[in-house]
Amino acid sequence: MNRFVVALPAALALAASTALAQQPAPTPAQQAAAAAAAASPPLEIGAPAPDFTLPGATRFGTLRDPIKLSDFKGKTVVLAFFFRARTRG
């Protein structure tokens, strides 16, 4: 029983270190986005969202022209992000 108590934390530590080692390094774009997010103050509830541009996608692939939030001024916009879409995960 004592061996199990000692081996379990060691196995968990090994699994955690292996999982961390397998994560890919962030790209320069991801690093820049993280720095920009850290530098900008959080939005207040009810405040209008700042304008941004994102690549659009449909079930057939990505759109040729990017989508701008300002294109939908005065309309209700719902953003959906499916982080595992088009992946094996």
C-alpha positions in Angstrom: 0.0 0.0 0.0 2.9 2.4 0.8 4.5 1.9 -2.6 1.2 2.8 -4.3 1.0 6.1 -2.3 4.5 7.0 -3.3 4.2 5.8 -6.9 0.9 7.7 -7.7 2.3 11.2 -7.2 5.4 10.3 -9.2 3.2 8.9 -12.1 1.1 12.0 -12.0 4.2 14.3 -12.2 5.6 12.3 -15.1 2.3 12.5 -17.0 2.0 16.2 -16.4 5.6 16.9 -17.5 5.1 14.7 -20.6 1.9 16.6 -21.5 3.6 19.9 -21.1 6.6 18.8 -23.2 4.3 17.8 -26.1 2.6 21.2 -26.4 3.9 23.2 -29.5 5.7 26.5 -28.9 3.5 29.5 -29.6 3.8 31.1 -33.0 4.9 34.8 -33.3 1.3 35.7 -34.2 0.1 34.0 -31.0 2.7 35.8 -28.9 1.8 39.2 -30.4 -1.9 38.5 -29.8 -1.2 37.6 -26.2 0.9 40.7 -25.7 -1.8 42.9 -27.2 -4.4 41.3 -25.0 -2.3 41.8 -21.9 -1.7 45.5 -22.8 -5.3 46.4 -23.5 -7.7 47.0 -20.6 -10.7 44.6 -20.3 -14.0 45.8 -21.8 -16.7 47.0 -19.5 -20.1 45.2 -19.6 -22.3 46.8 -22.2 -19.4 48.7 -23.9 -19.3 48.4 -27.7 -16.7 45.9 -28.9 -13.6 47.3 -30.7 -13.5 46.7 -34.5 -11.5 43.6 -35.5 -11.0 41.4 -38.6 -11.1 37.6 -38.7 -10.9 35.0 -41.5 -14.4 33.7 -42.1 -15.2 30.0 -42.8 -18.1 27.9 -44.0 -18.5 24.2 -44.1 -16.8 24.3 -47.5 -13.7 26.1 -46.4 -12.4 29.6 -45.6 -13.7 32.7 -47.2 -11.6 34.7 -49.6 -12.2 38.0 -47.9 -11.9 38.5 -44.1 -14.9 39.4 -42.0 -14.9 42.8 -40.2 -17.0 43.5 -37.2 -17.7 47.0 -38.6 -19.5 45.3 -41.6 -22.3 44.4 -39.2 -22.8 47.7 -37.4 -26.3 48.0 -36.0 -26.9 44.3 -36.2 -26.7 41.5 -33.6 -23.5 39.5 -34.0 -22.9 36.1 -32.4 -19.3 34.8 -32.5 -18.9 31.0 -32.3 -15.5 29.4 -31.9 -15.1 25.6 -32.3 -11.6 25.0 -31.1 -11.5 21.3 -32.3 -13.2 21.9 -35.7 -11.3 20.4 -38.6 -8.8 18.6 -36.3 -8.3 15.1 -35.3 -8.9 16.0 -31.6 
